[in-house]
Amino acid sequence: MRPMRLLIIGVGDAFTRVGFGSSGLLETASGFLLIDCPDLIHRALHEAATRAGWPVDASRIDDIIVTHLHGDHCNGLESFGFARRIARLTSPTVPRPRLHVTADVAARLWERLAPAMQAPLGEERDSRLDDYFDVRILTPGVEATIAGVTVTARTTRHPIPTIGVMITDDDGGLAWSGDTPYEEAHIEFLSDADVIVHESNRGIAHTPIESLNALPAELRRRMRLIHLPDDFDPACTDIRRLHAGDVIELSHARKS
Ligand SMILES: [Zn+2]
């Protein structure tokens, strides 16, 4: 079975002037799973894929996890949803993307998308959320199978309903913190993974780098930083920061 690998699409926060919001594309043995869908997702993915020499675009992504409804994690759903639905108008075999979110997010998602997306499109009636996405509910603490791998979500203490996820297959695991203030129990939840992609930023809703610097060296070695301010100084930590276009091979991570 082909081991998982992760393409880093963006590493910025909501205010980045030089990059894109934080997201990643995981390739599994059976498909592609997009983790968060920020603004300009098509451009961000194209630029990261080009940098990585890994030709992939949004038309191949059939599964998306959205960790929460802040715009720098979900604003790309509009263009992603339109692109796929318009493609289906001419080719009905184009699959409807599965959108994996918690019940809290599902309950308010259409409130956010409807003003742009509810007009009729190829039919006489108004459009609905399920014309664009096949919404699947992720329940924190309950394992789900997505793109052939096992995904478990945990709710963080970010100000709005937000999850981090553990993603595992036979070869190893990837942890993705989601937006979160520093929380020991969340670190514990993520700590079995071969690679832990953890956010760090300023403010009470995020994790200060000093908190991560205080973790054991063995954990810091497996940790990679994302959701960073543009002026993040890599000299303030020995934890490696990620860049758009980075590729993480999960099986290699386990052996190293
Ligand atoms: Zn957020």
Boltz pocket constraint, residues with backbone or C-beta under 6 A from the ligand:
constraints:
  - pocket:
      binder: B
      contacts: [[A, 68], [A, 70], [A, 158], [A, 179]]
      max_distance: 6.0
